[in-house]
């Protein structure tokens, strides 16, 4: 099944590119955060980016931070079988450093009743609306 709506997709691509109307100053689309929130185990990326199929769990969202041993084991050579990132925005670092080690994060709302959600100090309203002095 393919879910496609020309107008919606066009609007979403513009929004992701930072074009159009937005009440927030310096809004940026954080691909790492979105990947971890909505594709925590990396299944979607693994489906559409076969070069990264050997990378397990959430590490698939940030292959450039893996050790050379992990990359070698997954059959990935940055710059050859998969490109180096063109840019690494500073906003990504908070999500890369908070990525759970040794297990894949679960998408929102799917942790089950026995686990409490991890609280992130940077995910309050100030995460999305920085103080003017921080800009």
N, C-alpha and C positions, 0 to 999 in steps of 0.2 A: 504494500500500500504506500502510495506517495502522497504526502500532504503538501499541497502547493496552492498558494494564493498570491497572484502576481502583485497586487497592491500591498498586501501585508509583507511579503518578502522584500519588496523594494523599500518600503518604509523601514523595516528592520535593518537592512543593509546600510541605509543612510544613517540611522541612529547609531549603529555600531561604528560607523566611520566618523562620528562626531559632527554630522551635518544636520541642519534643520533646527527646529525650535526645541529648546531645552532650558528650563528655568535654573538649572544648576551651572555654576561657574566651573570651568575646566573639567567637565565630565569626561571620563575615559572608560571605555569598555575593557574590562579586565578578563581576558580569555582564560587565564589560569584559574581565577576564582569561579568563573562559569563552568569550566570543565570539572573542577572538583565538586561543585554543588550539584550539577546535573548529570555528570557522567563519572561518578566517583571511582568506579572500577576501570574506566577507560574502554568499555566495550564498544561504544560508538566510534571512538578514534581508531580502535583496533580493526573495526569493520572497514573503514574508509581509507585508512593509511596503512596498507599492508607492510610497509617498510618497518613499522614499529611493532608488529605483532608479537615479537619475542619479549617485549618489555611487559612486566607483570604489574597489575594494579594501577594505582594512581600515578606511578612514576612515568607513565606514558605521556602525561601532560607536560612534563619538563625533562625530556631526555638529555638536554645539554648539562644538567646538574649531576647526572649519574657518573659514577666512577668509570674509568676506562675498563676495568674488569667486568662491571655490570653491563656496559655497552657491548663488550666483546661477547659475553655470554648470550646476549639478546641478538647478536648478529647485526649490530648497528655500528656504523663508522660515521661519526659526525663529519660533515663536509664531503662525504662520498656517497654512502647509501641513504643518508638523510641530511638535509642542510643545517648549518649552524643558524641560530636565530639572527635576524638582521638587526633587531634591537631587543633589549630586555628592559622594559620600563621599570623604574624603581617601585611602582605600585605592585608589581608581581612578587617582589621579594617577601613581603609579609605572608603571602600564601604559600610560597615555596618553603619557607622556613617553618611554617606551621603544619606542613603536610605530615600526616602520621607516618612514622617509620615502621616498617615490618607488617603493615596491614593496610588495606584500602579503605578510604573513608566511604561512608554510605551517603547516598543522595538524601537531600532534606526529607525529614519526616519518616525515615525508614530505619531508624535505629532500634525500635522496639522498646517495650516498657522497662526492660532491665537496665538499660544504659542511659545515663544522663547526657544531654547534649554538651559538647565542649563549648565553653564560653570564651570568646575572643574579645579582648579589650578594644581592639581596633574596629569592631563591627557595629559600634553604636552609631548614633546619628552623625557624630563628628567624622566617622569614616567616609560618609557620603557627602557631608556638607562641612568642609574644613572651615576653621575660623579664618577670618580675613588676614590675621597676622601670620598664619601659616602659609599663605599663598605667595 
